[in-house]
């Protein structure tokens, strides 16, 4: 049975909506070789989005807005892809996918990857901690207590919330005894 | 004397005479262990100078592992109690305006300026 933390939105693709979907089979080449693609993919998504925020030479705010949106999309897409690559359960025959939906006032990211049940358990515990904490305090606490580790997705999530005012939601869908699909949704206002 | 670390898309220069470490490019290394050589360079610089400048004004991108690395270094400097850190950012680089202020929360005496 699916389990959600926050609301994962169902997007109506029939409406006039720009969207981009990327999907990867991470087992095909080693993670080390693939890692550089996270940045390339994130920058591609960011550059793509700027087309919809054209510059107006008579209004310098348009340039600043374009720079801000590009920076936010690049950072968030990169973090989602890095976490997906780190935690993806390689034995499960599922691709990693990321969809970006561009609405008039928001950008919505939905990233899905397979994870082991053990990682899913740890991730749920972290989400529960996040939901019961003040994110800016948790950010400082984690750094001060040296709780930030290689196997933590926490800093990426906390920077998205604290620094980009992002709203996050998650859904866990069981696939078999070995693992489940986790969908991470990030929404930012633009 | 200068020490340099380079990798795909980034360059870090430690200039001992200028008491300054300059970061350039985009840093998106794959997790904290990959940042270890950078931490080592920063710790060497911290040991050598009572006032140290981190010039990030040419660092276009830093992933969250890099932000964690930088934050943990700032905590190390603060905990020594006898060091002054000056961080230079660029107002034109979006992540810096959003994330660098957190360094001052970790070390209130840290001087943060944007050029």
HADDOCK unambig.tbl for C-alpha pairs under 7 A between the chains (distance, minus, plus):
assign (segid A and resid 67 and name CA) (segid B and resid 94 and name CA) 6.96 0.50 0.50
assign (segid A and resid 68 and name CA) (segid B and resid 94 and name CA) 5.70 0.50 0.50
assign (segid A and resid 71 and name CA) (segid B and resid 94 and name CA) 5.68 0.50 0.50
assign (segid A and resid 71 and name CA) (segid B and resid 95 and name CA) 6.62 0.50 0.50
assign (segid A and resid 143 and name CA) (segid B and resid 72 and name CA) 6.48 0.50 0.50
assign (segid A and resid 150 and name CA) (segid B and resid 31 and name CA) 5.74 0.50 0.50
assign (segid A and resid 150 and name CA) (segid B and resid 32 and name CA) 5.75 0.50 0.50
assign (segid A and resid 155 and name CA) (segid B and resid 64 and name CA) 5.81 0.50 0.50
assign (segid A and resid 155 and name CA) (segid B and resid 68 and name CA) 6.96 0.50 0.50
assign (segid A and resid 156 and name CA) (segid B and resid 64 and name CA) 5.09 0.50 0.50
assign (segid A and resid 163 and name CA) (segid B and resid 98 and name CA) 5.21 0.50 0.50
assign (segid A and resid 163 and name CA) (segid B and resid 99 and name CA) 5.93 0.50 0.50
